[in-house]
């Protein structure tokens, strides 16, 4: 906020007259030029005449033609461009909606002649309140009258949307209960029909779903959350409608049967559904009041991140367990391999599913933290039974993680943190040199939040050692102790787990940065207000790890935000979507800029081998899949090996030394087991 004005200076005390100065007189002073007059404020955008030809009247009192015209910056000019002149009453001069996605005649007819606000209980109540205000004040300037006027415009826009896909016979619709702004508390139903959605799809099963299947019916928050946008000063009806249409399309398009695919991929879908059934039994209690975050779920979140850290989530981690940073994932990897071998769902698809399930099982509420981003999984990934290292993150001779990306260094160094994410995400998101300014992106805002979300539910099972780069003692060896990041790991019940997750994020945020060291803001003002800590948290309880895994997000020198403060888990959902679908790709430009030899240029996404069914990356939405009646009726698959993992799934809750944990680097038997997988021949 701006500083308050300084108080006026007190007058100087009078002093006796001084004798004349012996120095020669100064030349006469030049008059101080007057400061230039302040620039006049920019003129307000002119009003756009869109109501004056309307014949619509409500209750014989409120005439839409009398509505106050909206400033041009308040109107979506891509949709309403020019419209008709204020003095024109004839339709010949009406120039509405210069956009092929809208039916100009339908919009004109609705706005000029249809009292469309009388069709729903909700909008009828909007009209009643607006008419009462008009009768009391005689003015069209009141908030409730303006709500009627703007609603007429917004709803006519939505009803005039047209699509290259004919939706006129659509039967799918959703009803939400809304409170009218300015009302005393009554709620009214509002119906959103898919008839008014704009779609361009032509694949038969997908079209059928878009038109007629109420796929969102089992996920009411998917449409009740975004439709809240029509509650407020401006109803934003069209924006809410777009959210409804988008949610319908998002879910319909993630059902495998609605996607074109080969016969092999059709078979793989069935296989991965069986694998999903087993993982559900490994992570979720039937009674969610008994739900706990088990160690297999925690390992699944870690495995998701660590497979992504090489080049893609593709199952290559099963051949990378001898790397120090993959310590503790031996038992988990054996399960992933065994489940893949038993079901013939490829390891990469299983790992992607497991990571999302793990976050949900431990309380993140993954599919509801963002009204728009609902993470899906892409199944059917190439698997080539070998490591898949990134030259930006690894020593390509040994496969070891580059030393500048060691855990303690990244936790305590803003330079290391942003370099870490530029290396992992730079192929897909801007880094310094890609943007028009000198700053970078690297999707660090989302990646950093995802780091916080995964750690706040997690544990450090082996002490973290290394050199930190915090203020005061650069490069002094430090270590962080083992333990849970937040609490003791014994929280029970899904509702309690979700509260625990939110509480943990808040606790992380408090001690994330060293706010006693302020970096200069430079061109970004106060966007760079702090520095990293020494890699440890100051508010960790004695039984918790003190590792500050997100400290390096503070005071980043080249990131466009400067610092990324955690606590907004919707960003995690958005990172998950990209992390699970984007494989490393190194362009020639990025290779040259980062001193990468030309032999490492290209895509690191694997194609399938002759032992695989599919590599088409079909979309697969886990909440929908687990809610299918066929899935609920499916038996959990049993083999002696899979049963042995089920036997220990819930072992060691609240500990850091369970059957799932080990501090020994490597997994000697894993390589032989992985090569015996059917997908490796």
N, C-alpha and C positions, 0 to 999 in steps of 0.2 A: 504494500500500500504506500501511496505517496506520503512523505513526511509532512507533519502539520506545519503551517506557516510560522516563521519565527516571530516572537513578540517584537513590537517596535522598540528601538533603542531609546533609552532615557535621554533627555536633553543634556548637553554638556554644561557644566557650571560656568557661570560668568567669570571672566578673568580681567584684571586691570589692563588698561591700555599699555601696549609695548612701545618702547621708543623706536624711532625710525631706524630701519636697517641700514648699516653702512654699505651693504652690497649694492651694485648698480640695479636699477629697477628691472624687473622681468618684463619681457615683451607682453603686450596685452594678450590675455588668454582668448583662444578661439571659442566661440559658442559651441557647446556640446550639441551635436545633431540630435534631433528628436528620433526616437525609435520608430521604425516603420509601423504603420497601423496594422493591427492583427488581421490575418487573412479572414475573410468572411467564411462562415461555415459552409460546407458544400450544400447545395440545394437538396431538399428532400426529393426522393424519386417521385415522378409524377404519378398521379392515380391512374389506374387502368379501368376504363369503363367497361364493365362486364355485366352490370345489373340493370342498366337503365331501360332496356327494351323488354324486360321480363313482365309477363302477365300474371305471375304466380302471386297469390295472396293467401295468407293464413288467418283463419278466424275472422275474415272480413276486415282485419285491422292492420296486420303486418304485411306490407307490400314489398316484395323483393326488389322492385325497381327503385325503391327509396333507400336501399342499403347504401352505406357509405362505400365509395369505391376504394379498392385496396391499392396501396403504393406498389409500383412495379416490382420492388425487391421482395414483396410479400407473396407474389404470384409466381408459380413455376412457369417461366416464360418459354421453356421448351414445350410446354403443353398448351398454354394459353398465350398466343403470340399475336398481339395487335388487337384481337377480338373486334368488337364492333365499336364504332364511335358513339360517344355519349349522346349526341343529338339524333342519332339514327334509330328509328323504330322499325325499319324494314329489314328483313333478313338478308336482302341482297348485299348489304354493306357489312355483314357479319363475317369476320375472318378468324374463326376460332380454330385453335388446335392445329398448328402446323406440324403434325406428327403422324406418321403412318400407323401407329399403334392405337389410334383413337378414331372413333366414328364421329366425324364432325357433326353430321346431321343429328345423331342421337344426343350428343352433348347440347347442341342448340335447342333441340326440342325439350330436353329435360330442364335446362336452366330457364328457358323462357315460358314454358307452359305447364310443367308437371309439378304439383305440390308433393314432391317425393318425400318430404319430411313427415308426411302423414302415414307412411307405410309401416313404421315400426314403433313399438311402445316407447323405446328409448328416445327416438327423434320426435315423437309426438310430445313427450314431456319437455324436450328442449324447446319446442315451439310454445307450449303453454307458459313456461317460465319467461320466455322472451316476450310474448304478447303481454303478460302481466306487467313486465318492466316498462314496455312501451306505453301502455295505458297509464302507468303511474307517472312517467317522466315526459312523455311526448317526444322523446329523442331516440334517434337511431344510433346514438353514440355509446349507449350502455353496453356492458360486457355481455349480457345475456342476449340482447338483440343481435349483436355482432356474431355471437355463436350460431344463431339461426342462419344468418346470412352466409357465413363461411361454411357451415355444414351443407347448405344447399349447393354451394360450389363444389365442395369436396366430393359429395356423394354423386353428383352428376358426372364428375370426372371419372369416378370409379365405374359407374354404370356405362360409360361410353368407351371404356377400354375394349379394344378388340385385338384378336390374336390371329396369327396365321393358322392356328389350330382352332377349329370351330368348337366352342365350349357351350353353345346355346342349349344343348340337351344335357348338360352336366347336372347330376343329382347330388353330388357331394356338397355338404354344407356343415358349418359348425356354429353353434350358438354360445355366446358368452354373456355373462351377467355384468352389467356396468352401472355405475352410479353416475347420474347426470350432474355435470358441474353446476353448482349453485343450488342444488336440490337439498332437501332436508335429510336425506339418507336413504330414500327408496332406491331400489335397483331394478333395472329393466333388462330383458333379454334382447340381444342384438344378433342377428343372423348374418353370417358371411357365406355366400354361395360361391362356389368355384366357377359359376357362369361368367363372372366378371374378371377372371384371371387372364393374363396374357402369357400364352405358351406357344412354343414353336416346334414342339416335338412331333415325331411321326412314327415312332416305333410302337406297334399295336398294343402290347401289354402295358407299356408305360402310359400311353394315352388313356387306356381303360382305367387305370389307377387314378390318373389325374381327374378324370371326369366323374367317376362313380364310387371310388373307395374312400371311406372315411378313415384313412390310415392313422390320422392323428387322434382318433377317439380314445385310445388307451394312453395318450400322453397329453393330457389337457393343458399342462403348463407350456407346451410347445406353441399353443395358440392363445392361451389366456394371458401370458406374459406380454407378448408383443402387442396384442390388441388394447392393452392399457394405454397405448399411445393416443387413442381417441378420447381419452379422459383428460381434460385440461382446457386451458384458455382457447386454444385452437384445436379443433377435434382431430386434425391430421388423419382424416378418414382414409385418404388414399394411401398414406404411408402404412397404416395398420393393415389395409387390404393387401398391400404388397407383401407384408410380412406373412399374412395368412397364406397367400398364394405361394410364396417362397418356401414356407414350411411344408406345404403339401408336395411341392415338387422335390424338395430335398429328401423327404422320406420315401416317396414313390420311386425316386431314381436310385435309392440305395438298396432296393430289393433285388436280389440277383436275377430273379425271373423276369424282371422288367428291363434288363440290360442285354443287348445282343452279345452272344458269347458262343464259343465252340462247344462241341459235345464234351470234350475233355474238361472244360471249365464247369460245365453243368455237373459232372461227376465230382469234381473237386469241391463244389459248394456243399454237397451232401457230406463229404468227408470232413470239411471244416466245421459243419454244424455238429457233427459228432464230437470233434475236438472241443468245441465251445461248451458242449454239455458237460464234459469231464472237468474243464477248468471252472465252470460254475460250481460244481460240487467241491472243488479244491479250495474255493475262496469264499463261498457264501453259505451262511446258515439258512435253512428253510424258514425259520422264524427270525425275521430281521431284528426283533428285540433281543435276540441272543447273538447278533453279529459281533465279531471281533475282527481286528485287523491282524491276520496271521502272517507268519514269516514268509510263506510262499508268495502271498500277495505283495509283500514288500520287495522280495527278490524279483518279482515280475516287473515292478516299476523300474527297479535298477537295471534289469536286463534290457528293457525297452530303450532306456537312455544309452546304455553302453553299446548295444548293437548299432544304434544310430550314430554313435561317435566314430565308428570306423568309416563307412561310406554309404550305408543304406541299412534299413531294417530288413535283413534278408536271411538271417540265420547264420551268417558268417561267424558270429561270436562263438559258435560251438567249436570253431577251429582257432580261436584267439584267446583261449583261457590261460595260456602260459604268460600272457602279458600281465604285469603287476597291477595295472588299474582294474583288471577284471577279477581280482581276488574276491573270494566268497561266493562265486556263482557256479561252483562245480555241481552241487546237488541239483540246483535249479536247471542247469543245462542238461543234465542227465534226464530230467523229467521232460523237458521240451523235446529232446531227441526221441525218447520213448513214445511220447504221444504222437509225434509226427510219423514214426515208424508204424504205430498201431493203426492210425487213421488215414494215412497218406494225405494229410494236409501238410503243406510245406512248412518248415520251421519258421520262416520269416512271417508268414501269416499268423502262426500261433503266437509268436512273440508280440506282434502288433496287437492282437486281441488281448493277450495277457496283460500288457501294460495298461490298457484302458480299464480292464476289469479290476486290476490292482488298485488304481486310484479310486475307483468307485467303491470297492469293498472296504477301503480304509477311510471313507468319509468325505471325499471331495465333492460328491454330487456332480460328477463330470458333465452330464448331459443337461444340466439345468443352470449352470453358472453364467451362461450367456444366452440371451434371447435369440440370437442369430446363429452362433456357431455350435453345431451339434456334431462332435467328432464321430466320423465313421472309420471303418478299417477297409483297406484295400487287400483283398485276398487273391491268391494265385500269383506268387512271386517266384522268380527264377531262383534256383538253389544249385550251386556248383561245388559244394563240398570242399571248400578251401577258405582261407582268410580273404578279406576284401578291405585292404587298408587305404586310407586317404593320404596322399603325399603332402597335404597341407597340415596334417595332424600327427603323422607318424614318420619315423625313420623307416624308409622303404626297404632297407637292407635287413633290419632286425624286427620290424613291426612294432617297436616300442613307441609309446607316446612321446612326443617331443618334450624335453625337460621344461620348457617354458609353460607347459600346460599341466604341470603337477598340481595336485589338489590344493596344497597349502599356498602355493604361489598364486594360483588363480583366486583363492579366497581372500588374499591380502593385497592384491595388486590390481588397480583399475586398468593399467595397460595390458596385463596378462588376461584379464577377463574379457575385454573387448576383442583382443587378438584371438582368444579361444573361440568366441562365437563368430567372428569374421571367418575363421578357418572352417568351422562346421557349417555355417549357413551362407558363406559369401558367394557360393555359386548361384544361389537363388535370390539373395537379398543384397541390397546395395551396401558397399563398404567404401571407405574413403577412396576417392577417385572415380566412383560411379555416379555420385550425386553432383548437382550443379554447384553446391557449396563444398566446403572442405570437410564436412562431417560425414559420418557413416551411419548405417542402420543395422545391418546384420541380423535383423529380427531380435535384437538383444532385449528389447522391452518384453517380448513374449517368452523368449528363451529363459531370461532371468526369472520371470514369474513362475515358469514351469519348474525351474530348479528349486525355488522356494516351496512350491506345492509338493514336490516329490520328497524333499527333505523333511518337511514339517511332520509328515506321518512316519518318517523313517528312523533309521538307527545308523550309528557308526559301530560296526562290529569289530574292527581292528583299528588300533591307534593310527592316526594320520600324522605323519612326520614330514618335514621338508623345510625349505627356507621361505620366510615370509618377507614381504616388501612393504610393510606398514611404516607409518611415520615414526621417526625417532631412531629405530634400529634396523635399517635396511639390511636384508639378507641374513639376519640372525636366525639360526636354526630354531624352529618352534615345533610343537606338536599339539594335537588336539586329542582329548581323551575319548574313549568309547562310551556308548550309551545311546538312549533315545534322544531325539532332538527336542521333543515336547512330551513331558509326562513319562509314564512308566509302561506304556504299551498295553495296558489292561482295560482300556475303555470298552464298555459293552453296550450294544444297542446302536442301530444305525443313526437314530436321531442324536444320540450322544456323540457318536463319532463325527457327525457333521459339525456339531458345536465345537468339538475338540479341534477339528481342522481349522475352523475360523479363528478360534482363540490362539492357536499356534501361529497362524500367519500374523496376527496382531503382535504377538510376542516377538516374532522375528523382526518385524518392521521397527520396533522400538530400539533394538540394539544393532540394526543393520550397519549403520554408518558411524564414523567417528566425526561427530558434529562439532568437536572442539577445534578441528582443523578445517578452515574454510579456504577452498581454492578460489582464485579470482574467476569471476563469471565470464569475463571477456564479452564476446558478442551475444552470448546467451543469457546475460543478466544473472538471475538467481537460479538458473537451471543446473548449476554445478556447485552446490552449496557445501559439499562435504568431502571427506576422504575415506578410504577403506580403514578398517581396523587392522589389527595384526593377524587377522585370520581366525580370531576367537571371539565368542560372544560374551558380553559382560553380564548378561542376565540369565545365564544357564544355571539351573538348579544343580546341586552337588551330584545328583544321580543322572544328569543329562550330559550329553556331549557338549563341549563348548565350541565346536567347530562353527565358524560363521561362513557357511558356504556361499553366501550371497554378498559378502562384504565388498568384493571387487566391482560390484555394480555402482559403487559410490564414487563420484568425481571422475568419470571416464573422460579422457582428454579429447577423443575424436568422435564420440557418439553424439548424435544430434540432440539427445535429451540431457546429456551430461551425467545425471544420476537417474537410476531406475529404482524407485521405492516400491517394494513389494506390498501385496495386500489386495490385489485385484485379480482373483482367480479366473475371471472370464478370459484373461490373456493366456492362461494355461490351456484352455480348451482350444484356442486358436492356434497355439503352437503345436498341440498334438495333431491337429489336422494336417499341418504341413510336414511335421517331422516324420509321420508314418507314410507319407506318400511321395516325398521328394528325395530322390537319390542324388548323390554327388555327381556333378558335371563340371569339368574344368575346361573353360574356354582357352583359346590361345592367348587372348588378352590377359585373362587372370593368371595364366601360367607365367607369362612374361613379367607381369607386375609382381609376382610373388616368388620369382626365381625358381620356378618348377621346370624341370627338364621336359622337353617336348614329348618324350615318350609317355608321359603321364597325362597328356591331354585327352579329353573325351569323357564318355559317360561311364559311371561305375555301377549302373543297374544291370543285374544279371538277367539273361534270358534262360528259359528252361532247357534242361537236358533231355535226352531220350528217355530218361527214367521218370519224368514228370508229366502231369496231366495238363498243366495250365500255367501261363505267366501273363494273364490279361488284366490283372489288378482290378478285379470286379469290386464295386462298392458293396459294403456289408455293414449294416447298422445294428450294433449289438443289442440295444434295448428292444428294438422291433423283433429281432430274431428270438430273443429269450422270452418274448411275450406271445409268440405263435403257439397256437393250441398243439400243433404237431410237435413242437419242441418241448412243451411242458409234458406231453405224454411219452416222450422219448426216454428210454432207459439209459442210465449212465453206463458207458462202455466199461467192460471188465476184461483185464488180462492179468496174469500174475504180477507182471512188472508194474502196470498202472495201479493195481491194488496196493502194492507196497508203498507207493507214493501217497495214496489216499490215507493209508494208515498213519502217516506222519504229518499230514497236512496241517493239523491243528496242534501239533506238538510244540512246546516251548514258547507259548504265548507270553510276551513280556520279558523275554530273555534275549541275550545277544550271543548265545552259544548253543543254539538248538541243532537239530539234525540238518538244518538248512545252512548252517554257518561254518566257516572255516577261514583261518587266517593264513593258510598255506597257499602260496602262489602256484598255480598250475593245477591240472586235473588229469593225472597220468592216464587213467583208463578211458577218458572221454574221447580221445581221438579215435581209438579203435572202435568204440561203441558208435560214434557218429558215422564212421565209414561203413558200418554194417547196416545203416538205415537203408530201406528199400530205395529211397530216392538217390542214394549214392551207388546203386547198382549191386 
